[in-house]
């Protein structure tokens, strides 16, 4: 920009700017590319993605959150979607695929069917916001209240989440494991049910055998070896001490230590100093023995000099146990984590029927079994190869979170796209209260929900248009169970999900649709993108003028050279 003949800058010279419809189209295109990447993974017949991470490790998965977290995204819209996935994992533990797919569909139809036809983004945003206020109340009406003690129904919820990848018997086993683990850690506090899957369930995945030989341990298992092979490897009727401080030699700390020196004049004084150190260590061991503990898990070091005392007292001991493992052992056994050995009493000890060290697939694992009413448990997961272990662990977590969400919310909805079709019908009816462009936006939102059953049918190799047409017919009929009809993955006829036992947690659906709508609103409200490079890349006006001057000089020199080589100039040798 020039004023009175002198240029001046408002932004940095390196700033790139995209304005108006160009910025909106670019942002929408990026979101649609990510959504399409995830869309083909939806459903039992969804495809896998192969990811090669920065260290050349291969990941094969069809999980939306796993895919998003294991490749680097640079575009700001892609980063927003990455945050959406992480938010879904933190809140309900599942539903990230539905949220990503719906974001892409909302933005794509908003661009193609509305903005390209002259509808202003503000009208679209108003329509979507009205749906956001309406759909939660309607979702509650669609949801069916369940009996929290109905293990058969909860197991069907887990089976729906696992998604038909490992065969009926293996999936039944995984669903039973998920339900058993959730039952162990469920507890009521202040009149509310609390289920902390992340902090109270530990999965130890070990190669070897098969998935059908996985099990829930009513206690804990940690990958750790004993401090010495001479210690006992199996303790029955275990009394467990959890110790925070290290038991080792300590350096003396003296104020103003620069001017203080410890001087020993003979071997006798050195022996006396060493004996005093051993006496202090022995006192600490005696406190452990007197408490009645026969199993010790230490957060820090157990000095090698105390190991003979532990062996003599028949105590199983492990050191350098991770902090979160210590906390889970405490919740499983009822032990208290001791930070001062003076407070190590019989009341501070935890209890288990058996504590033993075993070697599985070249790993030393300490098992703590037979805990009474454990509030933390371990799932020992077995499989032949790493890929199956990884996928089964992820699906097991999905199953546990699905059961947790159903127990906390108390409501389920039909799977297979049944919930989305029922909600779409209600939103279409709601749109009749409006007119003009707002009505168009609300109707577009309703049709966007059909992308879930459409994708399920497409992944199963069915004709998705035929499937959606028949689903619309039955959902607009007078059938009292119409809201339970979803995609039958074997043919194009709708299927009653209530009879088939295919259920989804209502809370996951509400969270996925709500979060997807909010992200779509954020992206639609952006009409200006500014991208500035770091300041060190910016050049001053004088530097740019100097570069232009040098370029012109080089061009003049090049032109002179070309003229000197012109074919009109001839050289002849002189005659002899």
matplotlib code that plots the C-alpha trace (Angstrom):
import matplotlib.pyplot as plt

x = [0.0, 1.3, 0.5, 2.2, 4.6, 6.0, 5.0, 4.1, 3.0, 0.0, 1.0, 4.2, 5.5, 5.4, 1.8, -0.5, -4.2, -7.2, -10.5, -14.3, -15.6, -12.1, -11.2, -14.6, -14.2, -10.6, -11.5, -14.5, -12.5, -9.9, -12.5, -14.2, -10.9, -10.3, -14.0, -13.8, -10.6, -12.4, -15.8, -14.7, -13.7, -17.3, -19.1, -18.3, -17.3, -15.3, -11.8, -8.5, -5.9, -2.2, -0.1, 3.7, 4.6, 7.7, 9.9, 8.7, 6.5, 3.5, 0.0, -3.0, -6.3, -9.8, -10.3, -10.9, -9.0, -6.0, -5.8, -6.0, -3.5, -0.8, -0.2, 0.9, -1.8, -0.7, -3.8, -5.6, -8.9, -7.3, -6.0, -9.5, -10.8, -7.9, -9.0, -12.6, -11.4, -9.4, -12.4, -14.6, -12.1, -11.9, -15.6, -17.3, -14.4, -16.1, -18.1, -15.1, -15.9, -19.6, -18.5, -15.9, -18.1, -21.0, -18.7, -17.7, -21.2, -22.6, -19.9, -20.2, -23.9, -23.8, -21.4, -23.0, -26.7, -26.9, -23.9, -23.5, -27.2, -26.9, -27.7, -25.6, -23.5, -25.2, -28.6, -27.0, -25.5, -28.8, -30.5, -27.9, -28.0, -31.8, -31.2, -28.6, -31.1, -33.8, -32.1, -31.0, -34.6, -35.8, -32.9, -34.0, -37.4, -36.0, -33.7, -35.0, -34.4, -32.6, -32.3, -28.7, -28.6, -29.5, -26.2, -27.5, -28.4, -25.1, -23.2, -25.1, -24.0, -20.4, -20.8, -22.1, -19.1, -16.6, -18.0, -17.7, -14.0, -12.8, -15.6, -18.6, -16.9, -14.0, -16.3, -18.5, -15.4, -14.3, -17.8, -17.9, -14.4, -15.5, -18.7, -16.9, -14.2, -16.8, -18.8, -15.6, -14.7, -18.3, -18.9, -21.3, -20.1, -22.3, -25.3, -23.8, -22.4, -18.7, -16.9, -13.3, -12.1, -8.9, -7.5, -9.0, -8.6, -5.1, -4.6, -1.5, -1.1, 1.1, 1.9, 1.1, -1.9, -5.2, -7.7, -10.1, -7.6, -7.7, -9.0, -9.9, -7.7, -9.5, -6.5, -3.5, -0.7, 2.4, 5.3, 8.0, 10.6, 11.6, 14.6, 16.5, 16.0, 16.7, 13.4, 10.3, 8.3, 4.9, 3.2, -0.1, -2.3, -0.4, -0.1, 1.1, 3.1, 3.3, 6.4, 7.1, 10.6, 13.7, 15.6, 19.3, 22.3, 21.7, 24.3, 24.7, 23.3, 25.0, 24.4, 27.3, 28.8, 31.7, 33.4, 32.6, 34.8, 34.3, 37.7, 38.5, 41.8, 41.7, 40.1, 38.2, 36.4, 35.6, 34.2, 32.2, 30.8, 29.8, 28.2, 26.1, 24.9, 23.9, 22.2, 20.0, 19.1, 18.4, 16.1, 14.1, 13.8, 12.7, 9.9, 8.7, 9.0, 7.3, 4.3, 3.6, 4.1, 5.2, 5.0, 6.7, 6.2, 8.6, 8.3, 12.1, 15.2, 15.6, 19.3, 21.0, 22.3, 18.7, 17.9, 19.3, 17.0, 14.0, 15.0, 15.3, 11.8, 10.4, 9.3, 8.5, 9.7, 9.8, 11.3, 10.9, 7.2, 5.5, 3.4, 0.1, 0.7, 1.2, -2.2, -4.0, -2.5, -3.7, -7.3, -7.2, -5.9, -7.0, -3.4, -2.2, 0.8, 3.3, 5.6, 7.2, 8.0, 7.1, 3.5, 3.7, 1.3, -0.8, -3.8, -1.9, -1.4, -3.4, -4.5, -4.7, -5.0, -1.9, 1.0, 3.3, 5.9, 5.4, 7.2, 5.0, 6.4, 9.8, 8.2, 8.4, 4.9, 3.9, 0.2, -1.8, -4.9, -7.9, -8.5, -11.7, -14.0, -11.2, -11.7, -9.0, -8.5, -6.2, -7.2, -4.6, -4.9, -3.4, -3.0, -0.6, 0.6, 1.1, -1.5, -4.3, -3.2, -3.4, -6.8, -8.3, -7.1, -8.6, -11.9, -12.0, -11.6, -14.4, -16.7, -15.9, -16.6, -19.9, -21.0, -19.9, -21.8, -25.0, -24.8, -24.2, -26.9, -29.3, -30.5, -29.8, -30.8, -30.8, -27.6, -27.1, -28.2, -31.6, -31.1, -29.9, -32.9, -35.4, -33.7, -33.7, -37.4, -38.1, -35.8, -37.6, -40.9, -39.4, -38.3, -42.0, -42.1, -39.8, -39.7, -37.2, -33.5, -33.6, -35.9, -33.5, -30.6, -32.6, -33.8, -30.2, -29.0, -31.7, -30.5, -26.9, -27.7, -28.5, -24.8, -24.4, -26.7, -25.7, -22.0, -22.9, -24.7, -22.0, -19.2, -21.3, -21.5, -25.2, -26.8, -27.0, -29.7, -32.1, -31.3, -31.9, -35.2, -36.6, -35.5, -37.3, -40.4, -40.6, -39.6, -42.4, -44.9, -47.2, -45.2, -44.8, -41.3, -40.2, -37.4, -35.6, -35.2, -31.7, -29.4, -29.3, -25.8, -26.9, -29.7, -31.4, -34.5, -34.5, -34.0, -35.4, -32.4, -34.4, -35.0, -31.5, -29.9, -27.8, -27.7, -25.6, -25.3, -27.5, -24.8, -22.3, -24.7, -25.6, -22.0, -21.0, -23.8, -23.5, -19.7, -19.8, -22.4, -20.3, -17.2, -19.2, -20.5, -16.9, -15.7, -18.7, -18.1, -14.6, -14.2, -10.6, -7.4, -4.1, -0.9, 2.3, 5.8, 8.1, 9.7, 13.2, 11.8, 10.6, 12.6, 12.8, 11.8, 15.4, 16.5, 13.8, 14.8, 18.5, 17.6, 15.5, 18.4, 20.9, 18.5, 18.3, 22.1, 22.5, 19.9, 21.9, 25.2, 23.5, 22.2, 25.6, 27.1, 24.5, 25.1, 28.8, 28.0, 25.8, 26.2, 26.6, 30.0, 32.5, 36.2, 38.6, 42.2, 44.8, 46.2, 49.7]
y = [0.0, 3.5, 6.8, 10.1, 8.0, 5.9, 2.3, 1.0, -2.4, -3.4, -7.1, -9.0, -9.4, -13.1, -13.2, -15.2, -14.4, -16.2, -14.3, -15.0, -17.9, -19.1, -19.5, -21.3, -23.7, -24.5, -25.2, -27.3, -29.3, -30.1, -31.3, -33.4, -35.1, -36.2, -37.3, -39.4, -41.0, -42.2, -42.9, -46.1, -47.7, -47.5, -50.7, -54.4, -54.5, -51.3, -51.2, -50.9, -48.2, -48.9, -46.2, -45.9, -43.7, -41.4, -44.3, -46.7, -48.7, -50.2, -49.7, -51.4, -50.2, -49.0, -47.0, -43.3, -42.0, -44.3, -43.2, -39.5, -39.7, -41.6, -39.3, -35.7, -33.2, -29.7, -27.9, -26.0, -27.6, -31.1, -30.1, -29.0, -32.5, -34.1, -32.2, -33.4, -37.0, -36.6, -34.9, -37.8, -40.3, -38.3, -37.9, -41.1, -43.2, -43.9, -42.3, -40.5, -42.1, -41.0, -37.4, -37.1, -38.5, -36.2, -33.2, -33.9, -34.5, -31.4, -29.2, -30.9, -30.5, -27.0, -26.0, -27.9, -27.7, -24.4, -22.0, -22.7, -22.0, -18.6, -19.3, -17.2, -19.0, -17.1, -18.6, -22.1, -21.4, -20.3, -23.4, -25.8, -24.0, -24.6, -28.3, -28.3, -27.1, -29.5, -32.9, -33.6, -33.6, -35.7, -38.1, -38.7, -39.6, -42.1, -43.8, -46.8, -47.1, -50.3, -52.4, -51.9, -55.5, -57.0, -58.6, -60.1, -56.7, -55.1, -57.9, -57.2, -53.6, -54.7, -57.1, -54.2, -52.1, -54.9, -55.0, -58.5, -58.9, -62.0, -64.6, -65.3, -67.3, -64.9, -61.9, -63.5, -64.0, -60.4, -59.1, -61.2, -60.0, -56.4, -56.8, -58.6, -56.0, -53.1, -55.0, -55.2, -51.5, -50.0, -48.2, -45.7, -42.4, -39.7, -41.4, -41.5, -44.4, -44.0, -46.2, -45.1, -47.3, -45.4, -45.5, -48.8, -51.3, -52.4, -54.5, -56.6, -57.8, -60.9, -62.7, -66.4, -68.7, -67.2, -64.5, -67.1, -67.7, -64.1, -63.6, -61.1, -61.2, -60.3, -58.1, -56.8, -58.0, -55.9, -56.5, -56.6, -59.0, -59.6, -57.8, -61.1, -64.6, -66.0, -64.5, -66.7, -66.6, -67.5, -66.3, -67.6, -65.5, -62.4, -59.3, -56.5, -53.4, -50.5, -48.4, -45.0, -44.1, -45.9, -48.3, -47.6, -45.8, -42.1, -39.3, -37.1, -33.6, -31.0, -27.2, -25.3, -28.6, -26.8, -26.1, -29.4, -32.5, -36.1, -37.5, -41.1, -41.9, -45.7, -48.9, -49.2, -45.9, -46.9, -50.2, -48.4, -46.0, -48.9, -50.8, -47.8, -47.6, -51.3, -50.8, -48.1, -50.3, -53.3, -51.1, -50.2, -53.9, -54.8, -52.3, -54.1, -57.6, -56.4, -55.1, -58.7, -58.0, -60.9, -59.0, -55.7, -53.4, -50.4, -47.2, -46.8, -48.8, -51.7, -51.9, -55.2, -55.4, -55.9, -58.7, -61.5, -60.2, -60.4, -63.9, -65.0, -63.6, -65.3, -61.9, -61.5, -58.0, -55.8, -52.4, -49.4, -50.1, -47.3, -44.8, -45.6, -49.3, -48.6, -46.8, -49.6, -52.2, -50.1, -50.0, -53.7, -54.9, -52.2, -51.3, -47.8, -46.3, -45.6, -42.6, -43.1, -46.5, -45.5, -45.6, -49.1, -51.1, -54.2, -52.0, -50.4, -53.7, -55.0, -58.6, -61.1, -64.9, -65.4, -63.3, -65.0, -64.3, -66.1, -65.9, -65.5, -64.9, -64.0, -61.4, -61.6, -60.8, -60.5, -61.6, -60.5, -62.7, -63.3, -59.8, -59.2, -56.7, -55.2, -51.7, -52.1, -55.2, -56.5, -58.1, -60.5, -60.4, -63.2, -63.4, -64.8, -61.7, -58.0, -56.7, -58.9, -57.9, -54.2, -54.4, -56.7, -54.3, -51.3, -53.1, -54.3, -50.7, -49.7, -52.4, -51.4, -47.7, -48.7, -50.6, -47.8, -45.2, -47.3, -47.8, -44.1, -42.8, -45.7, -45.6, -47.3, -46.7, -48.9, -49.5, -50.0, -46.4, -46.9, -44.0, -41.6, -42.4, -41.9, -38.6, -37.5, -38.0, -35.9, -33.1, -33.0, -32.7, -29.9, -28.0, -27.4, -24.8, -22.6, -21.2, -20.0, -20.5, -21.6, -24.5, -25.5, -25.6, -27.7, -30.1, -30.4, -31.3, -34.1, -35.6, -35.5, -37.9, -40.6, -40.8, -43.3, -46.0, -45.1, -45.9, -49.1, -50.4, -49.3, -51.0, -54.2, -54.2, -53.4, -50.8, -47.8, -45.9, -48.9, -49.3, -45.7, -45.6, -48.6, -47.2, -43.9, -45.8, -47.8, -44.8, -42.7, -45.5, -46.1, -49.0, -48.4, -49.9, -48.0, -46.1, -49.5, -50.3, -50.1, -51.6, -55.3, -56.0, -59.1, -57.7, -54.4, -54.9, -53.0, -54.9, -54.5, -53.8, -54.3, -57.9, -58.4, -57.1, -54.4, -51.5, -48.3, -46.1, -43.0, -40.8, -41.6, -40.7, -37.4, -36.5, -37.4, -35.5, -32.5, -32.2, -32.7, -29.9, -27.5, -28.2, -27.6, -24.3, -23.2, -24.0, -22.4, -19.1, -18.7, -16.4, -15.2, -17.3, -15.6, -17.6, -15.8, -17.3, -16.7, -13.2, -14.5, -15.2, -11.6, -9.3, -5.6, -3.3, -2.3, -5.9, -6.6, -3.5, -4.6, -8.1, -6.6, -4.3, -7.3, -9.3, -6.5, -6.2, -10.0, -9.8, -7.0, -8.9, -12.0, -10.0, -8.5, -12.1, -13.3, -10.3, -11.0, -14.6, -13.3, -15.3, -12.1, -11.6, -13.8, -14.4, -15.4, -16.6, -14.5, -15.8, -17.1]
z = [0.0, -0.9, 0.7, -0.3, -2.4, 0.5, 0.9, 4.3, 5.6, 7.7, 7.9, 7.6, 4.0, 4.4, 5.5, 3.2, 3.2, 1.8, 2.0, 1.5, -0.4, -1.3, 2.4, 3.1, 0.2, 1.2, 4.8, 3.8, 1.3, 4.0, 6.4, 3.7, 2.8, 6.4, 6.8, 3.6, 4.8, 7.9, 6.3, 4.6, 8.0, 9.5, 10.4, 10.7, 7.0, 7.1, 5.6, 7.5, 7.0, 6.9, 8.5, 8.5, 11.4, 11.5, 12.9, 10.1, 12.4, 10.7, 12.1, 10.6, 12.1, 11.2, 14.4, 13.8, 16.8, 16.1, 12.5, 13.4, 16.2, 14.3, 11.3, 11.5, 10.3, 9.4, 8.1, 10.8, 9.9, 10.2, 13.7, 14.7, 13.7, 15.6, 18.7, 18.1, 18.1, 21.4, 23.0, 22.1, 23.6, 26.8, 27.3, 26.1, 24.8, 21.4, 18.6, 16.9, 13.5, 13.6, 14.6, 11.8, 9.1, 10.1, 10.1, 6.6, 5.4, 7.0, 5.4, 2.0, 1.7, 3.2, 0.4, -2.5, -1.8, 0.0, -0.4, -4.1, -4.6, -2.9, 0.7, 3.0, 5.7, 8.4, 7.5, 7.5, 10.9, 12.3, 11.0, 12.4, 15.8, 16.0, 15.3, 18.1, 20.6, 19.3, 18.8, 22.4, 23.8, 20.8, 21.4, 24.9, 23.6, 21.2, 23.8, 25.7, 29.5, 30.5, 33.7, 34.9, 36.2, 32.8, 31.9, 28.7, 27.3, 28.4, 26.7, 23.5, 23.7, 24.1, 21.1, 18.9, 19.9, 19.2, 15.6, 14.3, 13.6, 15.5, 15.1, 17.4, 20.1, 20.5, 20.5, 23.1, 25.3, 24.9, 25.7, 28.9, 29.9, 29.4, 31.4, 34.2, 34.5, 34.6, 37.3, 39.5, 39.4, 39.5, 42.8, 44.2, 45.8, 47.1, 45.6, 42.1, 40.1, 39.2, 36.7, 36.0, 33.1, 32.5, 36.0, 37.4, 34.5, 33.4, 30.2, 30.0, 26.4, 26.0, 22.7, 22.7, 22.7, 21.4, 22.3, 23.7, 26.5, 27.7, 31.3, 33.9, 37.0, 40.2, 41.2, 39.4, 37.1, 36.4, 34.0, 36.6, 37.9, 41.6, 43.0, 43.4, 42.0, 45.5, 46.9, 46.9, 43.7, 45.1, 48.3, 49.5, 51.8, 50.8, 53.1, 50.8, 51.7, 49.3, 50.1, 48.6, 50.1, 48.9, 51.3, 50.5, 51.7, 52.1, 51.8, 54.8, 54.3, 56.4, 56.3, 54.9, 53.7, 51.8, 55.2, 56.8, 56.1, 57.4, 58.3, 59.4, 60.8, 60.8, 59.7, 62.9, 62.3, 58.7, 60.0, 62.6, 59.9, 57.6, 60.5, 61.3, 57.7, 57.9, 61.2, 59.7, 56.7, 59.1, 61.2, 58.1, 57.1, 60.7, 60.4, 57.3, 59.0, 62.2, 60.2, 59.1, 55.4, 53.2, 49.9, 49.2, 46.3, 46.4, 44.4, 44.5, 45.2, 47.6, 48.5, 47.8, 51.4, 52.7, 50.3, 52.6, 55.3, 52.9, 51.8, 55.4, 56.3, 53.1, 51.6, 47.9, 46.8, 43.7, 43.3, 40.9, 40.5, 38.5, 40.4, 38.5, 39.1, 42.8, 42.9, 41.0, 43.4, 46.3, 44.9, 44.1, 47.5, 49.9, 50.8, 51.7, 50.0, 52.9, 52.7, 56.1, 57.4, 60.9, 59.8, 58.3, 60.4, 59.9, 59.1, 56.2, 54.4, 51.5, 51.1, 48.2, 48.1, 45.9, 44.7, 42.2, 39.5, 36.2, 32.8, 29.8, 26.3, 27.8, 30.1, 33.9, 35.2, 38.9, 39.4, 42.4, 42.5, 44.8, 46.0, 48.0, 46.3, 44.1, 42.7, 40.1, 38.0, 35.2, 31.9, 30.6, 26.8, 24.7, 20.9, 18.4, 16.6, 17.5, 15.1, 16.6, 20.1, 19.3, 17.6, 20.3, 23.1, 21.3, 20.8, 24.3, 25.5, 23.2, 24.7, 28.2, 27.5, 25.8, 28.8, 31.1, 29.0, 29.1, 32.9, 33.5, 31.2, 31.6, 27.9, 24.6, 21.0, 17.9, 16.1, 12.3, 11.6, 13.2, 15.6, 12.8, 10.6, 13.5, 14.4, 10.8, 10.5, 13.6, 12.5, 9.1, 10.9, 13.1, 9.9, 9.0, 11.8, 9.7, 6.2, 3.7, 4.1, 7.7, 6.7, 4.0, 6.4, 8.9, 6.2, 5.0, 8.5, 8.6, 5.4, 6.5, 9.3, 6.6, 5.8, 8.7, 7.3, 3.8, 4.6, 6.5, 3.5, 1.1, 3.2, 3.2, -0.6, -0.8, -2.9, -0.5, -2.4, -2.2, 1.5, 2.3, 0.3, 2.2, 5.5, 4.8, 3.9, 7.1, 9.3, 7.9, 8.3, 11.3, 12.6, 16.4, 16.3, 13.3, 15.2, 15.8, 12.1, 10.7, 8.0, 7.6, 6.4, 4.5, 2.3, 1.5, 3.6, 7.0, 10.1, 13.6, 15.8, 19.0, 18.0, 16.6, 19.8, 18.1, 20.5, 20.9, 24.0, 23.8, 25.4, 22.7, 19.9, 21.6, 22.1, 18.6, 16.8, 19.2, 18.8, 15.0, 14.7, 16.9, 14.8, 11.5, 12.9, 13.7, 10.2, 8.5, 10.5, 9.1, 6.1, 6.4, 6.8, 7.7, 7.6, 8.7, 8.6, 11.5, 11.7, 10.7, 7.2, 6.7, 4.5, 4.8, 1.9, 1.5, 1.2, -1.4, -3.4, -3.3, -4.6, -7.4, -8.4, -8.4, -10.5, -13.1, -13.2, -13.7, -16.5, -18.3, -18.0, -19.5, -22.4, -23.1, -23.2, -25.6, -27.9, -28.0, -29.2, -32.0, -35.3, -37.3, -35.9, -37.8, -37.2, -40.0, -39.7, -41.5, -44.8, -44.8]

ax = plt.figure().add_subplot(projection="3d")
ax.plot(x, y, z, "-o")
ax.set_aspect("equal")
plt.show()
